[in-house]
Amino acid sequence: MRKLFSVIVLLLLMLSLSGCTVNWFDKHYDVPWFVIAIPVAVIFLIAHICIMSGTYVCPECGASFKPKWYQISAYFHFMGKRLIKCPECKKTSYCKRK
């Protein structure tokens, strides 16, 4: 954990020294990196909270469960259902969110 924290701090320090050039209607603007990075991070955070807020129901056994974040983000989703492995029956199917 301490190593991850130090890597993040070093990355932020390195990025704080750099900037971005934005071309907007034939005008060039120099903006700091965080002007672009913060809105993108907020959008990803809101999407993560929305996806993780619900519980899922297995269509095979009817069990209700809350999967890990990597199971939800890594698997396919289609029409409000996600392809997740049920912890009860151990079958992978499209589970609907409650």
N, C-alpha and C positions, 0 to 999 in steps of 0.2 A: 504494500500500500504506500509506503514511504517513497519507494522508487518511482511508482506511477505519479505521485504528487510532484516529485522533483522533475520528472520529464515534462509534465504539463506546465510547470512554472517556467522551465527553460524554453519550451516552445512558445509560450506567451511573451516572454522577454524578447525572443528572436523576432517574433511577428510584430511586436510593438515598434521595432526599428524600421520596419518596411511599410510601404504604402501601396495603394492601388491607383491606377489611372483609369478614370471612367470617361467614356466618350458619350456625350448626351447631346444630340442634335448639333453635331459638328463643333461642339465645344469640349475642351479637355479639362477635367477636374482631377486634382490630386486629393484623394480621401484616405484617411487612415484605415487600416485593415478591419478594425472593430466596427466601423460603420456598416460594413457588409456582413461581418461574421455574427454580430449580435442578433439581427433579425432572423438570420438563417437558423441560429441555435434556438431561438424562441419558438420558431415554427416547428422544429424537430421535437422540442420539449412538449409543446401542446399536443402534437400528434401522438407522442409516446404516452402521455397521460390519458388521452382519449381511448387509445387502443387497450391500455392496461386496466382501465377502470371496470370492465365487465367480467363476468364469469361466463364460461362456455358450457354447453350441454352436449353430451355425446349422443348421436342419433342411434347408436347400436344398443347401449345399455341404459341410457337416460341419466347417467351420472353427471353431476354438476361439479366443475373444477375450475381452478384459476391457474393457467399455465405460466411458465417462466417467460421473461421478456424475450429471450432469444428464440424460444419456440414460436412466439407470435410473429416476430419480425422476420424470421428466416423462412417461414413456410408460405405457401401460396394462399391467396384468398380470392373468393369469387362470390359475388352477389350477397355480401354480408356474412359469409361463412368462411372459416379458415381451416386449412388442412392441418390438423393437430392430432397427436397420438394421445389417446385417452389413458390416464393413469390407472383406471379401474380394469377395463377389459383389454388393454394393450393393443387396440386396433387403431389404425390411422384412418380417419375419415373427416369429412367436412363438418365441423362442429359449429353450431349457431351460437351467437352471443346473446346472453340474456339482457 
